[in-house]
Amino acid sequence: MQIYIDGKFYPKEEAKISVFDHGLLYGDGVFEGIRAYNGRVFRLQEHLDRLFDSAKTIDLAVPLSKEELSRAIIETLRKNNLKEAYIRPIVTRGVGDLGLCPTKCPKPTVIIIAVEWGAMYGDLYEKGLRGVTVSVRRNPCCSLPPNVKSLNYLNNILAKIEANCKGGDEAIMFDMQGHISEGSGDNIYIIKNGVILTPPTLNNLRGITRMVVLELAEQLGIPVRETNLGYFDLYTADEVFVTGTAAEVAPIVLIDGRSIGSGRPGPITRQLMAAFKTATEREGTPVY
């Protein structure tokens, strides 16, 4: 495996950054999760746009242009001879001292990791996931905006720890006002009476897969409404599913011990899963 760091490639065992990098010391940096399907990078431009938006929000100057970073991602895939891959571009604040001040970091660090990737949840796409609501609240947008895909993922990790302890496959997080926010690593949707309901993106990440699924729903004639949602909406839903670059489109059939709908992945969720699979087979930036 060859890993890109600041314009050079290193074998996995030799790919290292300084212990004084503020990405390590303070989670000061941003990243993206991107997928390649059959030798094409899916929605690359949208992912790069979000990466640069995240960086701008935390006043981090990405040392490459979007075009240069795009070429570096393609080159990383080629170096590793990958066609089906998960790609992780990372931009950290760079090397500084043990103080917090970002101005002590003169040069950001750029890292690109690409690994072979399959179905994240294995056979659970057919069986359905177990979701659990957790006590950990999503970071409020006035503190650390969930729309910034930052290296500081402790909020999500704490939710995942709680889900693991409760025997769930995925956590369902709420915001400080008691509204549903998102999963520990994906956006969430409720289907009721044929309508897809999903939280507004002020309290959760503006997912690229979320954007694609909402586009597909419109094409399929499935109505979508953004609205605040709570526990009652979860427990009484006909279907629930989550989306993310790694997770793709995944059904949830059990929440806090309550069966959702029939207790099996529902028809609208399955329709969207199939449509998303078709989209990933047809679209993308060619690698080779």
Salt bridges, closest charged atoms under 4 A:
ASP6 OD2 - LYS107 NZ 3.81
ASP28 OD2 - ARG93 NE 2.87
GLU32 OE1 - HIS47 ND1 2.68
GLU32 OE2 - ARG50 NE 2.74
GLU46 OE2 - ARG43 NH1 3.55
ASP49 OD1 - LYS66 NZ 2.73
ASP97 OD2 - LYS104 NZ 3.67
ASP123 OD2 - LYS127 NZ 3.06
GLU126 OE1 - ARG270 NH1 3.42
GLU162 OE2 - LYS166 NZ 2.86
ASP169 OD1 - ARG130 NH2 3.12
ASP175 OD2 - HIS179 ND1 3.63
GLU182 OE2 - ARG138 NE 2.59
GLU215 OE1 - ARG43 NH2 2.92
GLU226 OE2 - ARG210 NH2 2.77
GLU248 OE2 - ARG35 NH2 3.69
GLU281 OE2 - LYS277 NZ 2.57
GLU283 OE1 - ARG43 NE 2.98
